Amino acid sequence: MIAWLKGVLREKQPPWLLIDVGGIGYELQASMTTFSALPSTGTDVALFAHQVVREDAHQLFGFAERSERDVFRQLLKVNGVGAKVALAILSGMDAATLGRCVLEGDTTRLTRLPGIGKKTAERLVIEMRDRLGNLPGGGELGSPLGGASGNGATDPASEAVSALIALGLKGPEASRRVSAIDCGSLASEDIVRLALKAMVK
């Protein structure tokens, strides 16, 4: 099981990133929380990892902090929540906000996230209540990686649309969400985070 990776960040296009570890390229998916903490490409980076092994694929997920990975793992235990949905949840809200939604039974806010229907939100609230002690306490997940965001992409808005689709939104909805944001000089990962946060307000 791969639990941690340290190497050179070669590529990043939300939700995907590529890390060169001793000449071997590891492709990972990451939440927008982690993306916002990534340094520039060509820079050293270290991430906690979670590996999912299935018959048809081996997938790696990267996290800036151990606490974010812990929440991801707790989400995977919820019936009906897979890796894609867990990543979308962590992209749209931090652990403290998720904890509040669970404690308050706020299924409405949860259903605004991509891939979360009413039944899944209700299950998430019920099943995560028992696991709240395993969630990190308070505050937004940290960003120990530092460094500048942005990867020199020529069209961050288009990349943001693609990332939102990869996180579970339909194409037209993803485009509409990105169009509603004043993208300016924002990096694609920042656009995605703003779009997701707007969905759960």
C-alpha positions as CSV (number, residue, x, y, z in Angstrom):
1,M,0.0,0.0,0.0
2,I,1.4,3.4,-1.0
3,A,0.8,5.8,1.9
4,W,3.2,8.7,1.1
5,L,5.0,10.1,-1.9
6,K,7.8,12.6,-2.2
7,G,9.2,13.8,-5.6
8,V,9.0,16.4,-8.3
9,L,5.6,17.8,-9.3
10,R,5.7,17.3,-13.1
11,E,2.1,18.1,-14.1
12,K,-1.1,19.3,-12.5
13,Q,-4.5,19.6,-14.1
14,P,-7.4,19.3,-11.6
15,P,-8.2,16.8,-10.3
16,W,-5.0,15.0,-11.7
17,L,-1.4,15.5,-10.9
18,L,1.8,13.7,-11.8
19,I,4.8,13.2,-9.4
20,D,8.2,12.0,-10.5
21,V,9.6,9.8,-7.8
22,G,13.1,8.7,-8.7
23,G,12.2,8.5,-12.4
24,I,8.8,6.8,-11.9
25,G,5.7,8.9,-12.6
26,Y,2.9,8.5,-10.2
27,E,-0.5,9.8,-11.3
28,L,-2.8,10.9,-8.5
29,Q,-6.2,12.5,-8.0
30,A,-6.5,15.3,-5.4
31,S,-9.1,17.5,-3.9
32,M,-9.2,21.2,-4.6
33,T,-8.0,21.8,-1.0
34,T,-4.8,19.9,-1.8
35,F,-4.5,21.6,-5.3
36,S,-4.6,25.0,-3.7
37,A,-1.6,24.0,-1.5
38,L,0.5,22.6,-4.4
39,P,3.7,24.4,-5.4
40,S,4.6,25.2,-9.0
41,T,5.4,22.4,-11.4
42,G,9.1,21.4,-11.4
43,T,9.2,21.8,-7.6
44,D,9.6,19.2,-4.9
45,V,6.4,18.0,-3.2
46,A,5.3,15.5,-0.6
47,L,1.8,14.1,-0.3
48,F,0.0,11.6,1.9
49,A,-1.6,9.0,-0.3
50,H,-4.5,6.5,-0.4
51,Q,-4.4,3.6,-2.8
52,V,-7.5,2.0,-4.2
53,V,-7.0,-1.4,-5.8
54,R,-9.8,-2.8,-8.0
55,E,-9.9,-5.5,-10.6
56,D,-9.9,-3.1,-13.4
57,A,-7.7,-0.3,-12.0
58,H,-5.3,0.9,-9.4
59,Q,-5.9,4.5,-8.3
60,L,-3.9,6.8,-6.1
61,F,-5.3,9.8,-4.3
62,G,-3.0,12.5,-2.9
63,F,-3.6,14.8,0.2
64,A,-1.6,17.8,1.5
65,E,-2.4,16.7,5.1
66,R,-2.8,13.4,6.9
67,S,-6.1,14.8,8.4
68,E,-7.6,15.3,5.0
69,R,-6.7,11.7,4.0
70,D,-8.3,10.5,7.3
71,V,-11.5,12.2,6.4
72,F,-11.4,10.7,2.9
73,R,-11.0,7.3,4.4
74,Q,-13.9,7.8,6.8
75,L,-16.1,9.0,3.8
76,L,-15.2,5.8,1.9
77,K,-16.8,3.7,4.7
78,V,-20.2,5.4,4.1
79,N,-22.5,3.2,2.0
80,G,-22.9,4.7,-1.5
81,V,-19.9,7.0,-1.2
82,G,-17.0,6.1,-3.5
83,A,-13.7,7.7,-4.1
84,K,-15.0,10.2,-6.7
85,V,-17.8,11.4,-4.4
86,A,-15.5,11.6,-1.4
87,L,-13.1,13.7,-3.4
88,A,-15.9,16.0,-4.5
89,I,-17.0,16.5,-0.9
90,L,-13.5,17.4,0.2
91,S,-13.2,19.8,-2.8
92,G,-16.4,21.6,-1.8
93,M,-16.0,21.9,1.9
94,D,-13.4,21.5,4.6
95,A,-13.6,18.9,7.4
96,A,-15.0,21.4,10.0
97,T,-17.9,22.3,7.6
98,L,-18.5,18.7,6.9
99,G,-18.6,18.0,10.6
100,R,-21.2,20.8,11.1
101,C,-23.4,19.5,8.3
102,V,-23.3,16.0,9.9
103,L,-24.1,17.3,13.4
104,E,-26.9,19.6,12.2
105,G,-28.3,17.0,9.7
106,D,-27.9,19.6,6.9
107,T,-28.6,17.3,4.0
108,T,-29.6,20.2,1.8
109,R,-26.1,21.7,1.8
110,L,-24.6,18.2,1.1
111,T,-26.9,17.6,-1.9
112,R,-25.5,20.7,-3.6
113,L,-22.2,18.9,-4.1
114,P,-21.7,16.9,-7.3
115,G,-22.7,13.2,-7.0
116,I,-24.6,13.6,-3.7
117,G,-28.3,12.9,-4.0
118,K,-30.8,13.1,-1.1
119,K,-30.5,9.5,-0.1
120,T,-26.7,9.6,-0.1
121,A,-26.7,12.8,1.9
122,E,-29.0,11.2,4.5
123,R,-26.8,8.1,4.8
124,L,-23.7,10.3,5.1
125,V,-25.2,12.2,8.0
126,I,-26.4,9.0,9.8
127,E,-23.2,7.0,9.3
128,M,-20.7,9.9,9.8
129,R,-22.2,10.8,13.1
130,D,-20.6,7.8,14.7
131,R,-17.3,8.7,13.1
132,L,-17.1,12.3,14.1
133,G,-14.5,11.5,16.7
134,N,-12.3,10.4,13.9
135,L,-12.6,13.7,12.1
136,P,-9.9,16.4,12.6
137,G,-11.1,19.0,15.0
138,G,-12.0,22.4,13.7
139,G,-10.4,24.7,11.2
140,E,-9.9,24.4,7.5
141,L,-7.6,21.7,6.4
142,G,-4.1,23.1,6.3
143,S,-1.6,23.7,3.5
144,P,1.9,22.6,4.6
145,L,3.2,22.5,1.0
146,G,3.3,26.2,0.4
147,G,4.6,27.5,-2.9
148,A,2.7,29.2,-5.7
149,S,-0.3,27.8,-7.4
150,G,-0.8,27.9,-11.1
151,N,0.9,25.7,-13.7
152,G,1.2,28.0,-16.7
153,A,-2.1,26.7,-18.2
154,T,-3.2,28.7,-21.2
155,D,-6.9,28.3,-20.4
156,P,-7.6,27.9,-16.7
157,A,-11.4,28.3,-17.2
158,S,-11.5,25.3,-19.6
159,E,-9.4,23.2,-17.3
160,A,-11.8,24.1,-14.4
161,V,-14.8,23.0,-16.5
162,S,-13.0,19.7,-17.2
163,A,-12.2,19.3,-13.5
164,L,-15.8,19.9,-12.4
165,I,-17.0,17.3,-14.9
166,A,-14.4,14.8,-13.5
167,L,-15.8,15.5,-10.1
168,G,-19.3,14.6,-11.2
169,L,-21.0,17.7,-12.7
170,K,-22.7,17.6,-16.0
171,G,-21.0,19.5,-18.8
172,P,-23.5,22.4,-19.1
173,E,-23.7,22.8,-15.3
174,A,-19.9,22.9,-15.1
175,S,-19.7,25.5,-17.8
176,R,-22.5,27.6,-16.1
177,R,-20.7,27.4,-12.7
178,V,-17.4,28.6,-14.2
179,S,-19.0,31.3,-16.3
180,A,-20.5,32.8,-13.0
181,I,-17.0,33.3,-11.6
182,D,-14.8,36.3,-12.5
183,C,-11.8,34.1,-13.4
184,G,-9.4,36.9,-14.1
185,S,-5.9,35.6,-13.3
186,L,-7.1,32.7,-11.2
187,A,-5.6,29.3,-11.6
188,S,-7.9,26.5,-12.6
189,E,-7.8,24.9,-9.1
190,D,-8.9,28.2,-7.6
191,I,-11.8,28.5,-10.0
192,V,-12.9,24.9,-9.2
193,R,-12.8,25.6,-5.5
194,L,-14.9,28.8,-5.9
195,A,-17.4,27.0,-8.1
196,L,-17.8,24.2,-5.5
197,K,-18.0,26.6,-2.6
198,A,-20.7,28.6,-4.3
199,M,-22.8,25.4,-4.7
200,V,-22.8,24.7,-0.9
201,K,-23.6,28.2,0.3
